[in-house]
Amino acid sequence: MASSDPKPEGFSTRAIHAGQEPDPSTGAVMTPVYLTSTYVQEAPGVHKGYEYSRTQNPTRGALEANIASIEGGTQGIAFASGLAATHGVLSLLDAGARVVIGHDVYGGTYRLLDKVMSRQGLTFDVVDTTDLEAVDAALKKPAQMMWFESPTNPLLHVSDIAEVCRRARACGALAVVDNTFATPYLQNPLALGADIVVHSTTKYLGGHSDVVGGMAVVADADLAARLKFLQNAIGAVSGPLDSFLVMRGVKTLAVRMERHCDNAEVIAAWLGAQTRVRRVFYPGREDHPGHDVAKRQMRRFGGMVSFDLDADLETARRLASATRLFALAESLGGVESLLDHPASMTHGSVPRAERLRHGFTDGLLRLSVGIEDVDDLVADLEGAFEQAFA
Ligand SMILES: *Cc1c(COP(=O)(O)O)cnc(C)c1O
């Protein structure tokens, strides 16, 4: 009788076990933090697969195998930060290559292309990836890479990942998705046709705002080898302690994301009922223009909620300073709730006219909804609204 393949393990099981073997020398259940730069060799060139920690480190290797598994890839490549991962992936390209990027990619991604990679001969164009006709038009000129995010920051625009990737690959461009906002628990771009997935593990994967890290994940063996080479050649690797912290975060990703989503849904509904709120941006709302696409490609809708306050800059700033639980801070994805006023914080360097053109109004506020008791979060917002409009 032919034996059938075992049923693939579920997400949470893989998040906890993939890449995690009890330590062979002691039986330690948790992957040790291998704080070593080098490894002894039995004879010149005879070793256990580890020579030097920029090239291989067991703690980093465990993290790479773990995230590759939950993202549905075969190889993870861990970097010192999300931007280091971005730099590693862009380094696949030769001088003269053209990159097409989404119109509201992470600001640091734009800055890296605009201020650094462009000096090394990469060119890039910006396209609204929510508009497939615009994507077709942008791909009329040869391109070697298409780079986009869904949902995006701070307006949570949703792009059809399968359709954008299909178009990019049909033109011979590598399709890269920065999946930081959705996480592998809610969305798997490789399964939707992406060649490479990038994460800032600083955010939901780490999940506790205590580490900076990045990851690229691929399924293709040739891409894996090229990225492993670049990781070692450039050297911006994830250190062993950072790798351990991200791994510890990932173990609870599924339960955290469920709670982030539960809380964000309640808060988005509460915001939607406020007369002082002009608009709520949350892919889980039926009035969100990307809701149907999001429903198709995401399991739930995430923990990020933005809203446009019907008020001037000063009032928005007053509200942003009046919360007690929502900490006024950049970044996102930790267990604690954070609040960002893009006009004065994350997007403060963007000229006002440009900001407004993108819909980043003076009254726009972005919430990274944490996993506290949601009643307390709503009460916190209620209090801040009262103070801001007193
Ligand atoms: C934070 C972030 C990055 C950059 O990651 P770092 O770890 O800060 O270098 C890239 N993309 C997105 C979507 C992010 O939120």
The ligand as an SDF file (V2000), in Angstrom:
LIG
                    3D

 15 15  0  0  0  0  0  0  0  0999 V2000
    9.9960   49.2070    9.5110 C   0  0  0  0  0  0  0  0  0  0  0  0
    9.7750   48.7990    8.1050 C   0  0  0  0  0  0  0  0  0  0  0  0
   10.8570   48.5440    7.2440 C   0  0  0  0  0  0  0  0  0  0  0  0
   12.2960   48.7620    7.6540 C   0  0  0  0  0  0  0  0  0  0  0  0
   12.6820   47.8770    8.6440 O   0  0  0  0  0  0  0  0  0  0  0  0
   13.8030   48.2150    9.7540 P   0  0  0  0  0  0  0  0  0  0  0  0
   13.8280   46.9730   10.5580 O   0  0  0  0  0  0  0  0  0  0  0  0
   13.3600   49.4330   10.4930 O   0  0  0  0  0  0  0  0  0  0  0  0
   15.0760   48.4670    9.0080 O   0  0  0  0  0  0  0  0  0  0  0  0
   10.5840   48.1080    5.9640 C   0  0  0  0  0  0  0  0  0  0  0  0
    9.3190   47.9480    5.5330 N   0  0  0  0  0  0  0  0  0  0  0  0
    8.2510   48.1950    6.3300 C   0  0  0  0  0  0  0  0  0  0  0  0
    6.8760   48.0070    5.7920 C   0  0  0  0  0  0  0  0  0  0  0  0
    8.4440   48.6290    7.6320 C   0  0  0  0  0  0  0  0  0  0  0  0
    7.3850   48.8960    8.4130 O   0  0  0  0  0  0  0  0  0  0  0  0
  1  2  1  0
  2  3  1  0
  2 14  2  0
  3  4  1  0
  3 10  2  0
  4  5  1  0
  5  6  1  0
  6  7  2  0
  6  8  1  0
  6  9  1  0
 10 11  1  0
 11 12  2  0
 12 13  1  0
 12 14  1  0
 14 15  1  0
M  END
$$$$
